[in-house]
Amino acid sequence: MAGAFLAQGVLIPCSTRSLRRRPLVQTSLIEAGITLMDFQATRWLMDKKVPPQEGNNHPTNTPMGLFRTADGFLNIAATSTRISRSSAS
């Protein structure tokens, strides 16, 4: 995530018309790690519940994860109800 934040920090100033001043671009590994804890931190702060490991599964969106099929595995990442319904039919 820190690399993604750095790329955004470099590209955003490039999108402006004037680059007379060179902007300072910084990124933080700790802040990038904190952004990845949104679901886990919310569970802890709201319910005082330590969230279990999710693996490939998403903690709130379903279906999302690795599912066994007759001939192997299928990774599904349906990010909306519309996509989920269309993939099921």
C-alpha distances in whole Angstrom, upper triangle without the diagonal:
4,5,5,6,9,10,11,12,14,15,16,19,20,21,24,27,28,26,29,26,23,21,19,15,13,10,9,8,10,9,5,7,10,8,8,12,13,16,17,17,19,22,22,23,25,27,26,26,23,21,22,20,19,18,18,19,18,19,21,21,24,24,21,21,23,27,30,32,35,34,31,27,26,22,22,20,22,20,24,27,28,26,27,31,31,29,32,35
4,5,5,6,9,10,10,12,14,15,17,19,20,23,26,26,24,26,24,21,18,16,12,10,6,6,5,9,8,5,8,11,10,11,14,16,19,19,19,21,24,24,24,27,29,28,28,25,24,25,22,22,21,21,23,21,23,24,25,27,28,25,25,27,30,33,36,39,38,34,31,29,26,26,24,26,24,27,31,32,30,31,34,35,33,36,39
4,5,5,6,9,10,11,12,14,16,17,19,21,24,25,22,25,23,20,17,16,12,11,8,9,9,12,12,9,11,14,13,13,17,19,21,22,22,24,27,27,28,30,32,31,31,28,26,27,24,24,22,22,24,23,24,26,26,28,29,25,25,27,30,33,35,38,37,33,30,29,25,26,23,26,24,27,31,32,30,31,34,34,33,35,38
4,5,5,6,9,10,11,12,15,16,17,19,23,23,22,25,23,20,17,16,12,12,9,11,11,14,12,9,12,14,12,12,16,17,20,21,21,23,25,26,27,29,31,31,30,28,26,26,24,23,22,21,22,21,23,24,23,26,26,23,23,25,29,32,34,37,36,33,29,27,24,24,21,23,21,24,28,29,26,28,31,31,30,33,35
4,5,5,6,9,10,11,13,15,16,18,21,22,20,23,20,18,15,13,10,9,6,9,10,12,10,8,11,13,11,12,16,16,20,21,21,22,25,26,26,28,30,30,30,28,26,27,25,24,24,23,24,22,24,24,24,27,28,25,26,28,32,35,37,40,39,36,32,30,27,26,23,25,23,25,29,30,28,30,33,33,32,35,38
4,5,5,6,9,10,12,13,15,17,20,20,18,20,18,15,12,11,7,7,6,9,10,13,12,10,14,16,14,16,19,20,23,24,24,26,28,29,29,31,34,33,33,31,29,30,28,27,27,26,27,26,27,28,28,31,32,28,29,31,34,37,39,43,41,38,35,33,29,29,26,28,26,29,33,33,31,33,36,36,35,38,40
4,5,5,6,9,11,11,13,15,18,19,17,20,18,15,13,13,9,10,10,13,14,17,15,13,16,18,16,17,21,21,24,26,26,27,30,31,31,33,35,35,35,33,31,31,29,28,27,26,27,26,27,28,28,30,31,28,28,30,33,36,38,41,40,36,33,31,28,28,25,27,25,28,31,32,30,32,35,34,33,36,39
4,5,5,6,9,10,11,13,17,17,16,19,18,15,13,13,9,11,10,13,15,17,15,13,16,17,15,17,20,20,23,25,25,26,29,30,29,31,34,34,34,32,30,31,29,28,27,26,27,25,27,27,26,29,30,27,28,30,34,37,39,42,41,38,34,32,28,28,25,26,23,26,30,30,28,30,34,33,32,36,38
4,6,6,7,9,11,12,16,16,14,17,15,12,9,9,6,8,8,12,14,16,14,13,17,18,16,18,21,21,25,26,26,27,30,31,30,32,35,35,35,33,32,33,31,30,30,29,30,28,29,29,29,32,33,30,31,33,37,40,42,45,44,41,38,35,32,31,28,29,27,29,33,33,32,34,37,37,36,39,41
4,6,6,7,9,11,14,14,12,15,13,10,9,9,7,9,10,14,16,19,17,16,20,21,19,21,24,25,28,29,29,30,33,34,34,36,38,38,38,36,35,36,34,33,32,31,32,30,32,32,32,35,35,32,33,35,38,41,43,46,45,42,39,36,33,33,30,31,29,31,35,35,33,36,39,38,37,41,43
4,6,5,7,9,12,13,12,15,15,12,11,12,10,13,13,17,19,21,19,18,21,22,20,22,25,25,28,30,30,31,34,35,34,36,39,39,39,37,35,36,34,33,32,30,32,30,31,32,31,33,34,31,32,34,37,40,42,45,43,41,38,35,32,31,28,29,27,29,33,33,31,33,36,35,35,38,40
4,5,5,7,11,12,11,14,14,12,10,12,10,13,14,17,20,22,19,18,21,22,20,22,25,24,27,30,29,30,33,34,33,35,38,38,38,37,35,37,35,33,33,31,32,30,31,31,30,33,34,32,33,35,39,42,43,47,45,42,39,37,33,32,29,30,27,29,32,32,31,34,36,36,36,39,41
4,5,6,9,9,7,11,10,9,7,10,9,13,15,18,21,23,21,20,24,24,22,25,28,27,31,33,32,33,36,37,36,38,41,41,41,40,38,40,38,37,36,35,36,33,35,35,34,37,38,35,37,39,42,45,47,50,49,46,43,40,37,36,33,33,31,33,36,36,35,37,40,39,39,43,45
4,5,8,8,7,11,11,10,10,12,12,15,17,21,23,26,23,22,26,27,25,27,30,29,33,35,34,35,38,39,38,40,43,43,43,42,40,41,39,38,37,35,36,34,36,36,35,38,38,36,37,39,42,45,46,50,48,45,42,40,36,36,33,33,31,33,37,36,35,37,40,39,39,42,44
4,7,9,9,13,14,13,12,15,14,18,19,22,25,27,24,23,27,27,25,27,30,29,32,34,34,34,37,39,38,39,42,43,43,42,40,41,39,38,37,35,36,34,35,35,34,36,37,35,36,39,42,45,46,49,47,45,42,39,36,35,32,32,29,31,34,34,33,36,38,37,37,41,42
4,6,7,10,11,12,11,15,15,18,20,24,26,28,26,25,29,29,26,29,32,31,34,36,35,36,39,40,39,41,44,44,45,44,42,44,42,40,40,38,39,36,38,37,36,39,40,38,39,42,45,48,49,53,51,49,45,43,39,38,35,35,32,34,37,36,36,39,41,40,40,44,45
4,7,9,12,13,13,17,18,21,23,27,30,32,29,28,32,33,30,33,35,35,38,40,39,40,43,44,43,44,47,48,48,47,46,47,45,44,43,42,42,40,41,41,40,42,43,41,43,45,48,51,52,55,54,51,48,46,42,41,38,38,35,37,40,39,38,41,44,42,43,46,48
4,6,8,10,11,15,16,20,23,26,29,31,29,29,32,33,31,33,36,35,39,41,40,40,44,45,43,45,48,49,49,48,47,48,46,45,45,43,44,42,43,43,42,45,45,43,45,47,50,53,54,58,56,53,51,48,44,43,40,41,38,39,43,42,41,44,47,45,46,49,51
4,5,7,8,12,14,17,20,24,27,29,27,27,30,31,29,32,35,35,38,40,39,40,43,44,42,44,47,48,48,47,45,47,45,44,43,42,43,41,42,42,41,44,45,43,44,46,49,52,54,57,55,52,49,47,44,43,40,40,38,40,43,43,42,44,47,46,46,49,51
4,7,9,13,15,19,22,26,29,31,29,29,33,33,32,35,37,37,41,42,41,42,45,46,45,47,50,50,50,49,48,50,48,47,46,45,46,44,45,45,45,48,49,46,47,49,53,56,57,60,59,56,53,50,47,46,43,44,41,43,47,46,45,48,51,50,50,53,55
4,6,9,12,16,19,23,26,28,26,26,30,30,29,32,35,35,38,40,38,39,43,43,42,44,47,47,48,46,45,47,45,45,44,43,44,42,43,43,43,46,47,45,46,48,51,54,56,59,58,55,52,49,46,45,42,43,40,42,46,46,45,47,50,49,49,52,54
4,7,9,13,16,20,23,25,23,24,27,28,27,30,32,33,36,37,36,38,41,41,40,42,45,45,45,44,43,44,43,42,41,41,42,40,41,41,41,44,45,42,43,45,49,52,53,57,55,52,49,47,43,43,40,41,38,41,44,44,43,45,48,48,47,51,52
4,6,10,13,16,20,22,20,20,24,24,23,26,29,29,33,34,32,34,37,37,36,39,42,41,42,40,39,41,39,39,39,38,39,37,38,38,38,41,42,39,40,43,46,49,51,54,53,50,47,44,41,40,37,38,36,38,41,42,40,43,46,45,45,48,50
4,7,10,13,17,19,17,18,21,22,22,24,27,27,31,32,30,32,35,35,34,37,40,39,40,38,37,39,37,37,37,36,37,35,36,37,37,40,41,38,39,41,45,48,50,53,52,49,45,44,40,40,37,38,35,38,41,42,41,43,46,45,45,48,50
4,7,10,14,16,14,15,18,19,18,21,23,24,28,29,27,29,32,32,32,34,37,36,37,35,34,35,34,33,33,33,34,32,33,34,34,37,38,35,35,37,41,44,46,50,48,45,42,40,36,36,33,34,32,34,38,39,37,39,42,42,41,44,47
4,7,10,12,11,12,15,16,16,18,21,22,25,26,25,27,30,29,29,32,34,33,34,32,31,33,31,31,31,31,32,30,31,32,32,35,37,33,34,36,40,43,45,48,47,43,40,39,35,35,32,34,31,34,38,39,37,38,42,42,41,44,46
4,7,9,8,8,11,13,13,15,17,19,22,22,21,24,27,26,26,29,31,30,30,29,28,29,27,27,27,27,28,26,27,28,29,32,33,30,30,32,36,39,42,45,44,40,37,35,32,32,29,31,28,31,35,36,34,36,39,39,38,41,44
4,5,5,6,9,10,11,13,15,17,20,20,19,21,24,23,23,26,29,27,28,25,25,26,25,25,25,26,27,25,25,27,28,31,32,29,29,31,35,38,41,44,43,39,36,35,31,31,29,31,28,31,35,36,35,35,39,39,38,41,44
4,6,5,6,9,10,11,13,15,19,18,17,20,23,22,22,25,27,26,26,23,22,23,22,22,22,23,24,23,23,25,26,29,30,27,27,29,32,35,38,41,40,36,33,32,29,29,27,29,27,30,34,35,33,34,38,38,37,39,42
4,5,5,6,9,10,11,14,17,16,15,18,20,19,19,22,24,23,23,20,20,22,20,21,22,23,24,22,22,24,26,29,30,27,27,29,33,35,38,42,41,37,34,33,30,30,27,29,27,30,33,35,34,34,38,39,37,39,42
4,5,5,6,9,10,12,15,15,14,16,19,18,18,21,23,22,23,21,20,22,21,22,22,23,23,21,21,23,24,27,29,26,26,29,32,36,38,42,41,38,34,33,29,29,26,28,25,28,31,33,32,32,36,37,36,38,41
4,5,5,7,9,11,14,15,14,16,19,19,19,22,24,23,23,21,20,21,19,19,20,20,21,19,19,21,22,25,26,23,23,26,29,32,35,39,38,34,31,29,26,26,23,25,23,25,29,31,29,30,33,34,33,35,38
4,5,5,7,10,12,12,12,15,17,16,17,20,22,20,20,18,16,18,16,17,17,18,19,17,17,19,21,24,25,22,22,24,28,31,34,37,36,33,29,28,25,25,22,24,23,26,29,31,29,29,33,34,32,34,38
4,5,5,7,11,10,9,12,14,14,14,17,19,18,18,16,15,17,17,17,18,19,19,17,17,18,20,24,25,22,23,25,29,32,35,39,38,35,31,30,26,26,23,25,22,25,28,30,29,29,33,34,33,35,38
4,5,6,10,10,10,12,14,15,15,17,19,19,19,17,16,18,17,17,18,18,18,15,15,16,18,21,23,20,21,24,27,31,33,37,37,33,30,28,24,23,20,22,19,22,25,27,26,26,30,31,30,32,35
4,6,8,9,9,11,13,14,15,17,19,18,17,16,14,15,14,13,14,14,15,12,13,14,16,19,20,17,18,20,24,27,30,34,33,30,26,25,21,20,18,20,18,20,24,26,24,24,28,29,28,29,33
4,6,5,6,8,10,10,12,14,15,15,14,12,11,13,12,12,14,15,15,13,11,13,16,19,21,18,18,21,24,28,31,34,34,31,27,26,22,22,19,21,19,21,24,27,26,25,29,30,29,30,34
4,6,5,6,9,10,10,12,14,14,14,13,12,14,14,14,16,16,15,12,11,12,14,17,19,17,19,22,25,28,31,35,35,32,28,26,23,22,19,20,17,19,22,25,24,23,27,29,28,29,32
4,6,5,6,9,10,11,12,13,11,11,9,11,12,11,14,14,12,9,7,8,11,14,17,15,16,19,22,26,29,32,33,30,26,24,21,20,17,18,16,18,20,23,22,21,25,27,26,27,30
4,5,5,6,9,10,11,10,9,8,6,9,10,10,13,15,13,11,9,11,14,17,19,17,17,20,23,26,29,33,33,30,27,25,22,21,19,21,19,21,23,26,25,24,27,30,28,29,33
4,5,5,6,8,10,9,10,9,9,12,13,14,17,18,17,15,12,14,17,20,22,20,21,24,27,30,33,37,37,34,30,29,26,25,22,23,21,23,25,28,28,27,30,32,31,32,36
4,5,5,6,8,9,9,10,10,13,15,15,18,19,17,14,11,12,15,18,21,20,21,24,27,30,33,37,37,34,31,29,26,24,22,22,20,21,23,26,26,25,28,31,30,31,34
4,6,5,6,7,6,7,7,10,13,13,17,18,16,14,10,11,15,17,20,19,20,23,25,28,31,35,36,33,29,28,25,24,22,22,21,22,23,27,26,25,28,31,30,30,33
4,6,6,4,5,6,7,11,14,15,18,20,19,17,13,15,18,21,23,22,23,25,28,31,34,38,38,35,32,31,28,27,25,26,24,25,27,30,30,29,32,34,33,33,37
4,6,6,8,10,11,15,17,18,21,23,21,19,16,16,20,23,25,24,25,28,31,34,37,40,41,38,35,33,30,29,27,27,25,26,28,31,31,30,33,35,35,35,38
4,6,8,11,12,15,18,19,22,24,21,18,15,15,19,21,24,23,25,28,30,33,36,40,41,38,35,33,30,29,26,26,24,25,26,29,30,28,31,34,33,33,37
4,5,9,10,13,17,18,21,23,20,18,15,15,19,21,24,23,24,27,29,32,35,38,40,37,34,32,30,28,27,27,25,26,26,30,30,29,31,34,33,33,37
4,7,9,13,16,18,21,23,21,19,16,17,21,23,26,25,25,28,30,32,36,39,40,37,34,33,31,30,28,29,27,28,29,33,33,31,34,37,36,35,39
4,6,9,13,14,18,20,18,17,13,15,19,20,23,22,22,25,26,29,32,36,37,34,31,30,28,27,25,26,25,26,27,31,31,29,31,34,33,33,36
4,6,10,12,15,18,16,16,13,15,19,20,22,21,21,23,25,27,31,34,35,32,29,28,26,26,24,26,25,26,28,31,30,29,32,34,33,32,36
4,7,8,12,14,13,12,9,12,15,17,19,17,17,19,21,24,27,31,32,28,25,25,22,22,21,22,21,23,24,28,27,25,28,30,29,29,33
4,6,9,12,11,11,9,13,16,16,18,16,15,17,19,21,25,28,29,25,22,22,20,20,20,22,21,24,25,28,27,25,28,30,28,28,32
4,6,9,9,10,9,13,15,16,17,14,13,14,17,19,23,26,26,23,20,20,17,18,18,20,20,23,24,27,25,23,27,29,26,27,30
4,6,5,7,7,10,12,12,13,11,9,11,13,16,20,23,24,20,17,17,14,14,14,16,17,19,21,24,22,20,23,25,23,23,27
4,5,8,10,13,13,14,14,11,8,9,12,14,18,21,21,18,14,14,12,13,13,16,17,20,22,24,22,20,24,25,22,23,26
4,7,10,12,12,11,11,8,5,6,10,13,16,19,19,16,12,11,8,9,10,13,14,17,19,21,18,17,20,21,19,19,23
4,6,9,8,8,8,5,4,7,10,13,16,20,20,17,14,12,10,9,9,11,12,15,16,19,17,15,18,20,17,18,22
4,6,6,7,8,6,7,10,13,16,19,23,24,21,17,15,12,10,9,10,10,13,14,17,16,14,18,19,17,18,22
4,6,8,10,9,10,13,15,19,22,25,26,23,20,18,15,14,12,13,12,14,16,19,18,16,19,22,20,20,24
4,7,9,9,11,15,16,20,23,26,27,25,21,19,16,14,12,12,10,11,13,16,16,14,17,19,19,19,22
4,6,6,10,13,15,18,20,24,25,23,19,17,14,11,9,8,7,8,9,13,12,10,14,16,15,15,19
3,5,8,11,12,15,17,21,22,20,17,14,12,9,8,7,8,9,9,12,11,8,11,14,13,12,16
4,7,9,9,13,14,18,19,18,14,11,10,7,7,6,8,9,9,12,10,7,10,12,10,10,14
4,7,9,13,15,18,19,17,13,10,7,5,4,6,8,10,12,14,11,9,13,14,12,13,16
4,6,10,13,16,17,14,10,8,6,5,6,9,11,14,15,17,15,13,16,17,14,15,18
4,7,10,13,13,10,7,6,4,6,9,12,14,17,18,20,17,15,18,18,15,15,19
4,6,10,11,9,6,5,6,8,11,13,16,18,18,20,17,14,17,17,14,13,17
4,7,8,6,5,6,9,11,14,16,20,21,21,23,20,17,19,20,16,15,18
4,5,5,5,7,10,12,16,17,21,22,22,23,20,17,19,19,15,14,16
4,6,8,10,14,15,19,21,24,26,25,26,23,20,21,21,18,16,18
4,7,9,13,15,19,21,25,26,26,26,23,21,23,22,18,18,20
4,7,10,13,17,19,23,25,25,26,22,20,22,22,18,18,20
4,7,10,13,16,19,21,22,23,19,18,20,20,16,16,19
4,6,10,12,16,18,19,19,16,14,16,16,12,13,16
4,7,10,13,15,17,18,14,13,16,16,12,14,17
4,6,9,12,13,14,11,9,12,12,9,11,14
4,6,9,11,12,9,9,12,13,10,12,15
4,6,7,9,6,5,9,10,8,10,13
4,7,9,7,7,11,12,11,13,16
4,5,5,6,9,10,11,12,15
4,6,5,6,9,10,11,13
4,5,5,6,9,10,11
4,5,5,6,9,10
4,6,5,6,9
4,5,5,7
4,5,5
4,6
4
